[in-house]
Amino acid sequence: MIDGVKIKHLVKHTDDRGYFMEVVRDDDGLVERFGQLSASLTYPGVIKAFHYHRKQDDIWFFPTGNAQVVLHDLRPDSPTYKQTDVYYMGEYNPVSLRIPVGVAHGYRVLGNQPAVITYLTTQSYNPEDPDEYRIPYDDPDIGFDWSTRPR
């Protein structure tokens, strides 16, 4: 696992009315500071990748749909520098994923339904000084193959 990345396996408490799930708590070690909570819907097959931050951590959660999440460590001083990790998140694997500063991240929606991502950041978005640095999804230095192959 990339240094500093944390994953929290979520527990659904179900009954005849539905379910309840704690996604992020102040005592679970995922977030040191609250900045902003956002949500986005993405259509099937879309790839949103890559970007990274220099000031903020992200905590990702997919309440609906399913996604292939790819992380790539850009931090030269990290013991996992240039390591790429893949996580499958969403309805079939409800987890919260902490993505630290300096780790590039992106995702591809899997299946035939849109996916909704909710994400908590440790700083609020500032349009005058955005902490968003883009890398193409097919960047040769990362070299990730986003295609699904028969196995």
C-alpha positions as semicolon CSV with decimal commas, in nm:
position;residue;x (nm);y (nm);z (nm)
1;M;0,000;0,000;0,000
2;I;0,125;0,350;-0,082
3;D;0,270;0,520;0,226
4;G;0,010;0,735;0,403
5;V;-0,291;0,583;0,224
6;K;-0,551;0,450;0,466
7;I;-0,856;0,239;0,396
8;K;-1,154;0,197;0,627
9;H;-1,386;-0,096;0,563
10;L;-1,737;0,023;0,632
11;V;-2,005;-0,162;0,826
12;K;-2,368;-0,144;0,717
13;H;-2,619;-0,164;0,999
14;T;-2,931;-0,296;0,827
15;D;-3,288;-0,354;0,928
16;D;-3,630;-0,359;0,761
17;R;-3,609;0,017;0,693
18;G;-3,274;0,018;0,508
19;Y;-2,922;0,074;0,638
20;F;-2,697;0,315;0,828
21;M;-2,322;0,343;0,775
22;E;-2,053;0,562;0,936
23;V;-1,831;0,681;0,649
24;V;-1,581;0,910;0,827
25;R;-1,546;0,986;1,197
26;D;-1,317;1,228;1,376
27;D;-1,161;0,939;1,569
28;D;-1,094;0,687;1,289
29;G;-0,758;0,832;1,180
30;L;-0,867;0,927;0,827
31;V;-0,891;1,305;0,862
32;E;-0,693;1,549;1,073
33;R;-0,880;1,859;0,957
34;F;-1,216;1,919;0,785
35;G;-1,221;2,148;0,484
36;Q;-1,509;2,060;0,253
37;L;-1,748;1,777;0,161
38;S;-1,841;1,743;-0,207
39;A;-2,025;1,499;-0,434
40;S;-2,008;1,423;-0,806
41;L;-2,192;1,186;-1,041
42;T;-1,995;1,021;-1,323
43;Y;-2,136;0,818;-1,613
44;P;-2,039;0,457;-1,695
45;G;-1,702;0,408;-1,861
46;V;-1,580;0,762;-1,789
47;I;-1,224;0,802;-1,663
48;K;-1,149;1,097;-1,436
49;A;-0,774;1,095;-1,394
50;F;-0,522;1,202;-1,282
51;H;-0,483;1,490;-1,040
52;Y;-0,305;1,554;-0,712
53;H;-0,283;1,813;-0,437
54;R;0,005;1,987;-0,259
55;K;-0,193;2,111;0,042
56;Q;-0,485;1,878;0,108
57;D;-0,569;1,515;0,171
58;D;-0,882;1,362;0,016
59;I;-1,110;1,097;0,163
60;W;-1,312;0,923;-0,110
61;F;-1,635;0,723;-0,077
62;F;-1,866;0,589;-0,352
63;P;-2,219;0,545;-0,206
64;T;-2,367;0,434;-0,541
65;G;-2,215;0,267;-0,842
66;N;-1,870;0,110;-0,861
67;A;-1,528;0,241;-0,957
68;Q;-1,173;0,136;-1,023
69;V;-0,961;0,382;-0,824
70;V;-0,595;0,427;-0,916
71;L;-0,335;0,595;-0,696
72;H;0,023;0,681;-0,795
73;D;0,280;0,810;-0,545
74;L;0,454;1,125;-0,677
75;R;0,647;1,204;-0,356
76;P;1,025;1,159;-0,412
77;D;1,088;1,128;-0,036
78;S;0,825;0,854;0,010
79;P;0,924;0,488;0,060
80;T;0,657;0,403;-0,200
81;Y;0,768;0,664;-0,460
82;K;0,635;0,579;-0,811
83;Q;0,422;0,293;-0,675
84;T;0,077;0,249;-0,832
85;D;-0,210;0,091;-0,638
86;V;-0,561;-0,006;-0,753
87;Y;-0,873;-0,019;-0,535
88;Y;-1,224;-0,130;-0,626
89;M;-1,476;0,083;-0,440
90;G;-1,850;0,132;-0,441
91;E;-2,169;-0,051;-0,364
92;Y;-1,999;-0,391;-0,377
93;N;-1,705;-0,281;-0,163
94;P;-1,806;0,003;0,070
95;V;-1,483;0,164;0,194
96;S;-1,349;0,509;0,269
97;L;-1,006;0,578;0,120
98;R;-0,765;0,844;0,247
99;I;-0,542;0,986;-0,026
100;P;-0,252;1,192;0,111
101;V;-0,091;1,506;-0,031
102;G;0,132;1,425;-0,329
103;V;-0,043;1,106;-0,437
104;A;-0,203;1,128;-0,782
105;H;-0,551;0,982;-0,800
106;G;-0,823;0,904;-1,048
107;Y;-1,101;0,661;-1,122
108;R;-1,299;0,483;-1,391
109;V;-1,668;0,402;-1,347
110;L;-1,736;0,030;-1,380
111;G;-2,058;-0,137;-1,492
112;N;-2,365;0,009;-1,662
113;Q;-2,478;0,256;-1,395
114;P;-2,341;0,598;-1,301
115;A;-2,129;0,624;-0,987
116;V;-2,157;0,891;-0,723
117;I;-1,844;0,990;-0,536
118;T;-1,852;1,187;-0,215
119;Y;-1,522;1,326;-0,104
120;L;-1,401;1,510;0,198
121;T;-1,102;1,741;0,165
122;T;-0,889;1,879;0,445
123;Q;-0,904;2,228;0,291
124;S;-1,184;2,417;0,117
125;Y;-1,150;2,480;-0,255
126;N;-1,011;2,824;-0,335
127;P;-1,078;2,927;-0,699
128;E;-0,812;3,199;-0,674
129;D;-0,546;2,946;-0,570
130;P;-0,673;2,600;-0,666
131;D;-0,482;2,307;-0,518
132;E;-0,541;2,094;-0,830
133;Y;-0,257;1,970;-1,049
134;R;-0,353;1,765;-1,354
135;I;-0,181;1,471;-1,519
136;P;-0,326;1,298;-1,828
137;Y;-0,502;0,966;-1,765
138;D;-0,259;0,800;-2,007
139;D;0,059;0,962;-1,872
140;P;0,354;0,745;-1,982
141;D;0,540;0,798;-1,653
142;I;0,251;0,638;-1,464
143;G;0,186;0,387;-1,742
144;F;-0,148;0,259;-1,615
145;D;-0,363;0,050;-1,850
146;W;-0,727;0,140;-1,780
147;S;-0,875;-0,134;-1,998
148;T;-1,059;-0,434;-1,860
149;R;-0,915;-0,759;-1,989
150;P;-1,075;-1,106;-1,984
151;R;-0,916;-1,334;-1,727
